């Protein structure tokens, strides 16, 4: 049971990190759209490209399913909702149902 608890806690941490990466990407995309950030900077361009390459495989299945809303991409919202469902009801309830460590 200790191994399962540890794996679930690691999964929760990784999902939280993924949640924040998506939030950061969304905010950066807004800042770029409103010309607040300069994409001419090599470091910023590399960071954005890396973030896009990392998160694109998560968005791709939902972009195929969701209707076209023009310039509005709702796939990050869907992924955030799924992460929230995984973290709160699934992982939290499973951890609560396990016996406490050391028992």
N, C-alpha and C positions, 0 to 999 in steps of 0.2 A: 504493500500500500504506500510505502514511503516513495518508491520509484514513481508510481502513478501520480502522487501528489506533486512531486518535483517536476515531472513532465508537464502537468497541467499548469503549474506556476510559471514555468519557462514559456509555455505557449501563451499564457496571458500577458507576460512581459513583451514577448515578440509582437503580439497583436496590438498592444499599446504603442509600441515603437512604430509599427506600420500605420496606425491611426494618425500619429503625429506627423509622419512623413507625408501622408496624403493631405493633411491640413496645411502643412508648409507649402506643398506644391500648389494647392488651390490658391492660397494667399499670394504666392509668387506669380502665378498666372494672372491674377487680377492686377497686381502691381505692374506687370509687363504690359497688359492690355491698356492701362491708363498712363503708360509712359513714365512711370515713377522710377522704374529700374532701367538701367542702361544695359542692354544685351550685347553691346559692343565689347564689354569686358570679357577677356578670355576665361578668367576664373569663373565668372558668373555663368557664362555660356556652357562651360564644362559641367558645372554643378547642375544646371537645369537639364542638360542632355543626359547626364547620369541618372538623375531623378526620374526623368521620363522613361528611360530604358528600363529602370527597375520596376516602375509601377505600371507600365503599359500592358504587360501580360495579365495583370489583375483586371484592368479595364476592358480589354479586348472582348471577352465573352459577353459583357453587358452592353457594349456598344453595338454588337450585332443584334441584340434583342430589342433594345430601346429604340423608339421612333426618333427620327431626325428632328431636333428642335432648333435647327439653324446653327447659330454659333454657341448655343448653350449645351454643354456636355454634362449630363447627369450621372454618368457612370461612377465618378468618385463618390457621389452621395449614396448610390446603391452599395458600393463597397464599404463605405463607412457604416451604413445600416447593418450590413451582414457582420462586420467586425463587432459592432455593438451587441448584436444578438449572440454571437459566439462568446464574447467576454462575459456579459452579464448573466443571462439565463443559463447558458450551457456550462461554462467553466466554473462560474461562481457557485451554482447549485451543486455541481459535481463535487467541488472541493468541500462544500458544507456537508455533503452526505458522507464523506470519508471520515473514518475515525481520526482523532487528533494524532499528530506525530508522537511517537514514543509509547503508544498504547498497544 
